Amino acid sequence: MDQSQNASHQAGQAMGQAREKASNMMNSAGNAAQNVKESCQETGQQMQQKAQGAADAAKNAVGANK
């Protein structure tokens, strides 16, 4: 293999490695986004349950829950 072919081969390997790293980073970012989404949904559900509990307690306190 002459120098030109060797340089071309190394450039191709470097490009392949860069694409693989980029792909891995995108997968990691996608996983992180999914985790944040799930966490936000869970927090929203907890807040909704607490708000409903507070509303029910207020209704009970004023006798409007009959």
C-alpha beads as a LAMMPS data file, in Angstrom:
LAMMPS data file: protein, C-alpha beads

66 atoms
65 bonds

1 atom types
1 bond types

-500.0 500.0 xlo xhi
-500.0 500.0 ylo yhi
-500.0 500.0 zlo zhi

Masses

1 110.0

Atoms # bond

1 1 1 0.000 0.000 0.000
2 1 1 1.491 3.392 -0.922
3 1 1 1.240 6.529 1.200
4 1 1 -1.812 7.841 -0.643
5 1 1 -3.746 4.608 -0.145
6 1 1 -2.664 4.417 3.488
7 1 1 -3.779 7.998 4.148
8 1 1 -7.102 7.328 2.451
9 1 1 -7.593 4.170 4.497
10 1 1 -6.831 5.993 7.756
11 1 1 -9.194 8.831 6.801
12 1 1 -11.943 6.305 6.143
13 1 1 -11.360 4.654 9.503
14 1 1 -11.408 8.019 11.276
15 1 1 -14.667 8.944 9.542
16 1 1 -16.258 5.642 10.521
17 1 1 -15.197 6.096 14.139
18 1 1 -16.535 9.663 14.182
19 1 1 -19.886 8.483 12.827
20 1 1 -20.062 5.755 15.455
21 1 1 -19.291 8.228 18.246
22 1 1 -21.915 10.642 16.913
23 1 1 -24.464 7.840 16.777
24 1 1 -23.689 6.840 20.359
25 1 1 -24.016 10.442 21.519
26 1 1 -27.392 10.792 19.798
27 1 1 -28.603 7.589 21.430
28 1 1 -27.453 8.848 24.825
29 1 1 -29.213 12.165 24.282
30 1 1 -32.392 10.369 23.252
31 1 1 -32.271 8.189 26.347
32 1 1 -31.726 11.235 28.568
33 1 1 -34.678 13.027 26.972
34 1 1 -36.910 9.987 27.499
35 1 1 -35.876 9.814 31.171
36 1 1 -36.688 13.501 31.655
37 1 1 -40.065 13.037 29.974
38 1 1 -40.949 10.107 32.211
39 1 1 -39.813 11.973 35.316
40 1 1 -41.915 15.002 34.406
41 1 1 -44.962 12.829 33.773
42 1 1 -44.543 11.131 37.138
43 1 1 -44.127 14.459 38.920
44 1 1 -47.232 15.810 37.176
45 1 1 -49.270 12.805 38.270
46 1 1 -48.091 13.213 41.869
47 1 1 -48.982 16.903 41.838
48 1 1 -52.412 16.136 40.403
49 1 1 -53.061 13.566 43.132
50 1 1 -51.996 16.012 45.856
51 1 1 -54.187 18.753 44.402
52 1 1 -57.152 16.390 44.295
53 1 1 -56.494 15.399 47.909
54 1 1 -56.362 19.057 48.947
55 1 1 -59.585 19.800 47.064
56 1 1 -61.325 16.857 48.730
57 1 1 -60.075 17.974 52.155
58 1 1 -61.391 21.489 51.541
59 1 1 -64.767 20.138 50.452
60 1 1 -64.927 17.959 53.559
61 1 1 -64.017 20.916 55.768
62 1 1 -66.922 23.018 54.470
63 1 1 -69.344 20.093 54.136
64 1 1 -69.605 20.363 50.363
65 1 1 -68.625 16.732 49.746
66 1 1 -72.022 15.171 50.318

Bonds

1 1 1 2
2 1 2 3
3 1 3 4
4 1 4 5
5 1 5 6
6 1 6 7
7 1 7 8
8 1 8 9
9 1 9 10
10 1 10 11
11 1 11 12
12 1 12 13
13 1 13 14
14 1 14 15
15 1 15 16
16 1 16 17
17 1 17 18
18 1 18 19
19 1 19 20
20 1 20 21
21 1 21 22
22 1 22 23
23 1 23 24
24 1 24 25
25 1 25 26
26 1 26 27
27 1 27 28
28 1 28 29
29 1 29 30
30 1 30 31
31 1 31 32
32 1 32 33
33 1 33 34
34 1 34 35
35 1 35 36
36 1 36 37
37 1 37 38
38 1 38 39
39 1 39 40
40 1 40 41
41 1 41 42
42 1 42 43
43 1 43 44
44 1 44 45
45 1 45 46
46 1 46 47
47 1 47 48
48 1 48 49
49 1 49 50
50 1 50 51
51 1 51 52
52 1 52 53
53 1 53 54
54 1 54 55
55 1 55 56
56 1 56 57
57 1 57 58
58 1 58 59
59 1 59 60
60 1 60 61
61 1 61 62
62 1 62 63
63 1 63 64
64 1 64 65
65 1 65 66
